[in-house]
Amino acid sequence: MRLDKQRGVAVITALLLCTLAVSIVASLFWQQQVQVRSMENQRLQLQTKWILRGALDWARLVLQTAGQQSASGVTTLNDVWNTPLAETRLDQYIERERVEGEVFDATLSGRVIDASSRYNLRHLTRGQAPNPPHEKIYANLLRILQIDPALAKRTADYIRTTEPPPPVPPGQSAPPAAKSIPVAIKRVEDLLVIPGYTPEIIAKLREFVIVLPDTAAGVRQGVNVNTAPPEVLAAVIENFTLAEAQTLAESRKQAYFRDMSFFTARLTGKNPIDAATLTIGSEFFLVQSRIRLDRANLDSEALVERQIAGATTVVTIRQN
């Protein structure tokens, strides 16, 4: 009887050891599978970034070529850069190692947008000084988009607080630094720090306003009247209705504005609120790309500056 008990204990012990061994082996296999999966994901993400780099180089070449071919620096919606790239399969264009059982599915789509077709919020101030004409322009735009126009002054006041102070003349002491520095408005989403803005308002504004840096020549980019949507055109012209702006936008499809005199001649006697900040050419463009590679997805938006000589530079790039 005692021998049977010992045999039973031995059998149970052996079963427990086998179970423990199987658990350890299964855990090792699971860890290895996780590591392999992680390496595959890193490889896919790296490949999508290389595809993005190629797509961005291609977009810069298109912008550079269009800039060299345009007459007198004019930028219009008829330029080749305004042709969007529909979702295109890359199977036949990308050489990569094939993995057994893997479904290779790679696509690229994108478009280029004239950033200067949108209202540049940096015009709301002249350094730390107010800029009343542009507060009026921005209030007009808000009104057209059915947003509270009182946000225009509130926005201008806030942006002034984020501007650097003027240089101190020799012999004078600098004023004490502020205890807290407000968040600078660098993109449209940053407007949420200003009371009164909501995600819904930001969604309405996204296609019509932008925050642009100064050009390489130190110039603050204005609105391109050849590419601006009717809402922006109506905002920058004194007492101009949205219907009139839509008619004006339609007319430039047949004959774009070769210089500012062509533009003012079509305003039926009305005048721009600040003609000095309107232009017929653009130096900033948004390159939007969407890449799909198996499980990896990459959406990006790059701000590209095209200088007068045609050279292009990537200013910023956002990825998600």
Disulfide bonds with the S-S distance in Angstrom:
none
